[in-house]
């Protein structure tokens, strides 16, 4: 299991620090198998549910304001097992920022 900032995510971060680019607030999930890697540009078999716009905030994990988080709610259209998730800078297509894979969660 892995959670990674993708190569395109690194570019998003650099652009955001420079004051350009879109904030990657769209949340999606997938049902395919695999281990997340920095070179990934998509989820493993992105599920049929549309990505949702999450709410971004800065929170404290260890040091004050050290974590940027996006919280969004997806609703499954049918039973399935979710194995990976990520956030993007667009509701369709777009650039994958962060991706995580995990033991399947049956819905």
C-alpha positions as CSV (number, residue, x, y, z in Angstrom):
1,X,0.0,0.0,0.0
2,X,1.2,3.5,-0.9
3,X,0.2,7.1,-0.9
4,X,2.2,9.3,-3.2
5,X,2.4,12.8,-4.5
6,X,2.5,12.2,-8.3
7,X,4.9,13.9,-10.7
8,X,2.0,16.0,-12.0
9,X,1.1,16.7,-8.3
10,X,4.6,18.1,-7.8
11,X,4.1,20.4,-10.8
12,X,0.7,21.5,-9.4
13,X,2.4,22.4,-6.1
14,X,5.2,24.4,-7.8
15,X,2.6,26.3,-9.9
16,X,0.4,27.0,-6.8
17,X,3.5,28.4,-4.9
18,X,4.1,30.6,-8.0
19,X,0.5,31.8,-7.8
20,X,-0.8,30.0,-10.9
21,X,-2.6,26.8,-11.6
22,X,-5.8,25.2,-10.3
23,X,-6.2,23.9,-6.8
24,X,-6.7,20.0,-7.0
25,X,-9.9,19.7,-5.0
26,X,-11.7,17.1,-7.0
27,X,-12.0,13.7,-5.3
28,X,-12.3,10.4,-7.2
29,X,-12.0,6.7,-6.3
30,X,-11.2,3.5,-8.2
31,X,-11.8,-0.2,-8.1
32,X,-8.7,-1.6,-9.8
33,X,-5.6,-3.2,-8.3
34,X,-2.1,-1.8,-8.1
35,X,0.4,0.1,-6.1
36,X,0.4,3.9,-6.4
37,X,3.5,5.4,-8.0
38,X,4.7,8.9,-8.6
39,X,4.4,8.3,-12.4
40,X,0.7,7.5,-12.2
41,X,-1.6,9.9,-14.0
42,X,-5.0,8.2,-13.3
43,X,-6.6,6.0,-10.7
44,X,-6.7,2.2,-11.1
45,X,-10.1,1.7,-12.9
46,X,-11.7,4.9,-11.9
47,X,-15.3,4.1,-10.6
48,X,-18.4,5.2,-12.4
49,X,-19.3,7.9,-9.9
50,X,-18.4,11.4,-11.0
51,X,-15.6,13.1,-9.1
52,X,-16.9,15.6,-6.5
53,X,-15.5,19.0,-5.5
54,X,-14.1,18.7,-2.0
55,X,-13.4,21.4,0.5
56,X,-9.8,22.3,1.0
57,X,-8.3,23.5,4.3
58,X,-5.0,23.7,6.1
59,X,-4.9,21.7,9.3
60,X,-2.4,20.8,11.9
61,X,-1.0,17.2,12.0
62,X,2.3,17.7,13.9
63,X,3.3,21.3,13.5
64,X,0.9,24.3,13.1
65,X,-0.6,24.4,9.6
66,X,1.6,21.6,8.2
67,X,-1.1,19.7,6.3
68,X,-3.3,20.6,3.3
69,X,-6.4,18.4,3.2
70,X,-9.4,18.0,0.9
71,X,-12.6,16.4,2.2
72,X,-15.3,15.3,-0.2
73,X,-18.1,12.8,-0.1
74,X,-18.7,10.3,-2.9
75,X,-21.9,8.1,-2.9
76,X,-21.7,4.7,-4.5
77,X,-24.2,4.0,-7.2
78,X,-24.0,0.3,-6.6
79,X,-22.1,-2.3,-4.5
80,X,-18.4,-2.3,-5.3
81,X,-15.0,-2.5,-3.6
82,X,-12.9,0.7,-3.5
83,X,-9.1,0.1,-3.7
84,X,-7.7,3.5,-4.5
85,X,-8.5,7.2,-4.3
86,X,-7.0,10.5,-5.4
87,X,-7.5,14.2,-6.0
88,X,-7.4,16.0,-9.3
89,X,-7.4,19.6,-10.5
90,X,-10.5,19.1,-12.7
91,X,-13.8,17.3,-12.5
92,X,-13.0,15.3,-15.6
93,X,-9.6,14.5,-17.1
94,X,-7.3,16.9,-15.3
95,X,-4.1,16.2,-13.4
96,X,-3.7,13.7,-10.6
97,X,-2.2,15.3,-7.5
98,X,-2.1,12.7,-4.8
99,X,-3.0,9.0,-5.0
100,X,-3.4,6.3,-2.4
101,X,-4.0,2.6,-2.7
102,X,-5.3,0.4,0.1
103,X,-6.9,-2.8,1.1
104,X,-10.4,-2.9,-0.6
105,X,-13.3,-1.3,1.2
106,X,-16.6,-3.1,0.2
107,X,-19.5,-0.8,-0.2
